[in-house]
Amino acid sequence: MPTPQETARLEQIKRTWQQKRQITDRLGKIKTKIGVYSGKGGVGKTTVAVNLAVTLANMGSSVGLLDVDIDCPNVAKVMGITDKPEYVDEQIIPTEKYGVKVVSMAFFQENPDEAIIWRGPMIHNAISQFLQQTDWGELDYLVVDLPPGTSDSPLTVMQNLPMDGFVVVSTPQDLANLDAKRCINMIRKLNLNVLGVVENYTGDIFGQGGGKKLAEEIDAPFLGELALRSAYRDSSRPTALLDESVEDEFVFVADEVKKSLKEFGSEAA
C-alpha cells in the first residue's frame, strides 16, 4: 500500500497533467505563441508587446494579447481598455480592441493602484487559471507579455504555456543587456527558442548598438531598433497606430519575427 505522502504526490502529478492537458486544449486553435520577455522592468517590454500585437493585426493576422505580468499588468492601460472581459460558463471571453483580443491581470484588480503581493503558489494558480479558462478561439498569433526577470512568474508561464519562441527586449546600456543575457540563458536552459533581440530606446540619449551586440554574442537574430521618440507621450492609442515612423519600425520587427519563426519551423501567418 502506498504511504499518504506517496498518494498525495501521485494526486499532485495527476492534477498537474490534467492542468497541462486543459491548457493545451484551450490553445489548440492558436497557430503561433510568442513571448515578449525582458531581464528587468522598465525596458519597454509591454510597449513592444502591445505595438507588436496591433501591428500583426494591421498586417491581416488574427491576434490575441495575454498580459501575465502579475506584479505590474499594464497592457490594458496601454491599449486604453476599460471594459472587463465577460465570464460565461466558466470561460473568460477576451475583450477586443484594435483587432486584438486582450486578457490581463489588471481586469481582475479591484484597485489598479494596489500592489499585488503574492507568493509563488498564488502566482502559479493565477497564471494557470488564465491559461485554462480563456476562450481565445482561432488565432494566428498569441502575444504574451511576460513578467520580467528569472523567478517564479516567468518560469510558470514557460513551463505551462507551449511557446513557439521569445522576443527579448533590451536597451543600449550594458546593464540592461547583462540582465537580458540572463533571461536568454533561462529560456535556453528550458530548451525553448529565442526568436531574437529588440533594442528599445535607441538614440542620442541612451546610445545605440547594445542590442545588436547582444544578439551577436548569443548567436540570435537581431530583430530591429525602436527609437526613443516623443510620439510615445501620446497615450491615447498604441503608438504604432499614431506615428508612421513607429509603425515602420514595428512592421520591420514583425517581419523579422516571422522570419525567425520559420527558421525554427513554427507556423507563422
Steps between C-alpha positions, in 0.01 A plus 500: 500500500633846417574736786287818544796701368524284188124524443512880531791516256319284247189718529710812443658346190155410372367855558802651328457269198128583476575870530756492219262303281223755558739782411612320184136447398420868563788612280434242230361754252794740534760457226790691655578608857762772553636604839628856546752491781766710670764457767381805694205735521497841334652404165169531312393136491127579522533776240662251262240230573205734440637664186615167354150359557317791334752502214444130431124566508539788252698267274193279475556240772260399777676586825459454875695677774540339842642709785645269765723762662336434836678774697458785250231416242504801266367366169143619562628852577714518185213363290255746656264222608259557788239231427562175683471168316181297533491183708260251345461132595830509693676644196679834469396674177777746403433868449580618146647829379695604188440150366679337795339274762632591845509338844695659785541453873406868526139411413471310827642767732248691709741791538758557224726685746516209739818291511458130424698326773489129425725207569596244237203258535246783464677631190506148354126455564408836346703441184372144465141621537552753220638231275232243584191720485555752221313425177724656232335329206705478181808722491802537275704644787479521877743760633579445868634786714705315762618620840865616493785314669567132560281415800170315560273698269682463166601144590133406554407638156788327325421165661124515442456686172644325193672803346644504147766752596594814689571856395750645749480876559806694611647851473841631389649505854740229619306423819175445311676262262661311788154440647364411156775241460391340829142460383623364165702239687185407692303455177766275355542295817132414463569392139285780356564726200640852504346666194730799538583826674328839465686813607268763647578866589754528218632854442725781623393477864564131571721413204474233235627154417485319834213275393668408171823420684306281744333313213842429348638380834217253557475398132139611457328719239492875552138598443541876477534834678222711649597865527419711805235732353275771639205323334495256793375785724159470335330224697165521320582198280789258448774710341530282190147617414591868545843552346618377158865473607406282798268296280784439251729385781245251631417370153872428462509324840188298413652389168823397674305306763319312223833414335637372829189290563539337159863418574389321816235314302204675665187588307467870435209672331 
